[in-house]
Amino acid sequence: MVPPIDYETLRVIWWLLMGVLLIGFALTDGFDLGVAALLPFVAKSDEERRMVINAVGATWEGNQVWFILGGGAIFAAWPFVYAVSFSGFYLAMFLVLAALILRPVGFKYRSKRPDAKWRARWDWALFVGGLVPALVFGVAVGNVLTGVPFRLDSDLRAFYEGTLLGLFHPLSLLAGLLSVAMLVLHGAAWLALKIEHGTVHDRAQRFGQIAALAAIALFALGGVMMATMGYGFRLEGAADPAGPSNPHLMTMLAAPGAWLANFSAHPWMLAAPLLGFAGPLLALAGMRARREVMAFGGSSAAAAGIIGTVGLSMFPFILPSSIDPASSLTVWNASSSHMTLFIMLLVTCVFLPIVLAYTAWAYKVMFGRVTLHDVRTNPDFY
Amino acid sequence: MVDMAVIELSRLQFALTALYHFLFVPLTLGLSFMLVIMESIYVMTDRPVWRVVTRFWGKLFAINFVLGVATGITMEFEFGTNWSYFSHYVGDIFGAPLAIEGLMAFFLEATFVGMMFFGWDRLSKRQHLFTTFMVALGSNLSALWILVANGWMQHPTGSHFNPDTMRMEVTDFGAVIFNPVAQAKFVHTVSAGYVCASVFVLGVSSYYILRGKWVAVAKRSFTVAAAFGLASALSVVVLGDESGYTLTDNQRMKLASLEAMWHTEPAPAGIALFGIPSMEGRKTLYEVKVPYVLGLISTRSLTGQVAGIDELVVKAETRIESGIKAYDAVERLKVNRGDMAARAVFEEHKLDLGYAMLLKRFMPDPRKATPADIEKAAWTTVPNVPVMFWLFRAMAGLGFFFIAFFGAAFWMATIRRFGCANGFCRLFMRAAVWIIPLPWMAIEAGWVLAEIGRQPWAIDGVLPTFLGASSLTVPQIWTTIIGFTALYGTLAVIEVRLMLAAIAHGPIEDRASGGTHSQPAHPAYAAVPAE
């Protein structure tokens, strides 16, 4: 059977879907990470902390699936990217996994015993479970932008030359901080929306405003670094966008400054960085005006704009290699086969709308602000 | 050459994290459906005691569920972190079921589980039952897709090697999904989960009945567990996954090794009840055999032959020789994609390409192999026979034991109504408490059997395990093994303590569960008094 959509189009669709998944993850589980990272600061007493935890209590589990689905979808549609990035970031991935394991357990087990020491320990576990993934994801994106130190042999087996500490350099640190600011902003916006008016609500809004300002500053600084320090890679000659997924069949080069080339070639792409600035500004204005829905819309737009900017600036690159640019992974050489991309698209078209429908229902059922009264009386609350 | 220390450590880490993950999964699979049964009775009869029953087991379900989810994240990412060449080599096929699992099953389970825990006073009774059902459906569908992926590793259908991309690619997605090995494994695995949950519920209920605590709740739970457990115990044995063992050479090798059958016997072959298999002597000492049974079970016929290890090794030798030709053709195609002669040779021998790769354990270039090398490589296709032999007997023995156990429990709950004259009931219940760990042992034995039995292959006949690992260093892997062991060990201790505390606390709900202050419960949550 030959799939009715051509290979090149499917690859672009799956590149877009990878973006949808990452943005979906940032918009849903992103606020859970932000909320967890804010927990020790916006809530002081046990009851305040329980309000914060229960503001994501019923939905974090479903949100987390965006992360797991992201992993699965990259495995299915971009097996090369999955294989090289996860093993290349080996110890960093372990840190993320450990933090992401602590988080669900923290949510669930914290409330199982009343003693204060026990709860304080889980509060820190939740804080780590929120902050570390947010930071490491950003650091990873920073490294993707500068290139990752791997090379492929003729069997397409990947070898790495990097270390854990090598992951930290100015651009990756900046990206890490930006990621934290963006998700903390989103978490604060969610708390403002979900918690009854009072101390916790107001603290969340104050932290949110700081995070919004930080996001704007860091995003701008990132743009300056891009323009002055020159990062980028480019394809040399004619690559066949419908050819076999094999990096050895095309030529990629390091080309300082190339990450900005897409924006001058296709000015419409500037919409993404504009959204990346407009989002946090809107969130800031919303929080100052105590308009929580507007603030949440702003923080969502910020995440979409910032992630979109990174993706568009690199297209068609997905994972460039810093030590051997010829091994770089792009949209044209790292995907699954034509057939697999098509089948997975069909599956996505059937199931993603169903997922969105019942997720919407779950949010509707859990609609409304968490109150102090709730945490005192509802036996099902964490 | 391959660094075997990296391979062995990668295998150790995967085995540890997978076996740990599967301590929690079976209980989730089974308890979720038992919650559906209990809550259905509540909705149909409207008797508050069933609400208490459902909420009590739901509380234990929650403690267990969260660790199943948390440790499952590791599993999904470990293919990429530790088995990156595997991920590249088969991701085109293997990635799809994992992605579909997320989209179709895990979203369902995780989204509805939040409403199941938090929705008691926000949903109508029927709506809440629906959410509980969706959790059960989601977790069981999740198992389906994982076993489609695992089944493909055992029996890789619907795919071929593409020399242009140096990997396996899908040719028939339907064959991957409807893989008979995957189907058999799915039924076998979820049934085992149901048995596990039934033993758990039966054991805890017995403990309460013996102590005279929460007897109304305990007797009802006991009855549900006895009935559900009996059906599941029958299913797990009758629908064991042996039916797939005659499909391919590697599946045949698994069967021959777990039976320690060194030579092909005239059909129908007998089954060994006892014996001491010896890898060095390549024979089984002190064997006690029951005639005909193995041939009947595994081929479902009187005439089907069960191949022996020696014969399968000889066959592996010829496949290695054929595979070397395919390997040579691939190397020529790397240099010149247009080499039509090489492509023709490749097409003729491509099904044996994986066999040539077995030689890479001993030499970088399989084309330089001598006949002695080939024989040596062919013998690596034999898994560890004594381990297979005994694990299988332990697992299958426990399987039969559970049928008898639930038969007795069912008789006790339905015919005798918990009253036996000679104290048998109390004796049985005391035993029921002590055997709670047994289903976990049988299940872990089953996984080790399935995966040791697949060795030396990661993908049967396609990719040897030692080629699948990432190019990591020994210190890197030790770091994560130690990290996972410390984290998982701590969490296991906490989990067991919370579980025991929740069981000791029982089904009462005297205050807001998360609260620090003792307060009267919301009237809707008042528990029925103990009888």
Interface residues (C-beta under 8 A of the other chain):
Chain A: D46 R50 G57 A58 T59 W60 E61 G62 Q64 V65 F67 I68 L69 G71 G72 A73 F75 A76 A77 P79 F80 Y82 A83 V84 S85 F86 S87 Y90 L91 M93 F94 L97 A98 L100 I101 L102 R103 P104 V105 F107 K108 Y109 S111 K112 R113 P114 A116 S154 D155 L156 R157 A158 F159 Y160 P244 S245 N246 L249 S336 S337 M339 T340 I343 M344 V347 T348 F351 L352 V355 Y358 T359 A362 V365 M366 V375 R376 T377 N378 P379 D380 F381 Y382
Chain B: A62 I63 V66 L67 V69 A70 T71 G72 I73 T74 E76 F77 F79 G80 T81 N82 S84 Y85 S87 H88 V90 G91 D92 I93 F94 G95 A96 L98 A99 I100 E101 G102 L103 M104 F106 F107 L108 A110 T111 F112 V113 G114 M115 F117 F118 G119 W120 D121 R122 L123 M134 N162 D164 T165 M166 R167 E169 V170 T171 F173 K334 S470 S471 L472 Q476 T479 T480 G483 L487 L491 I494 L498 A501 A502 E509 R511 A512 S513 G514 G515 T516 H517 Q519 A521 H522 Y525
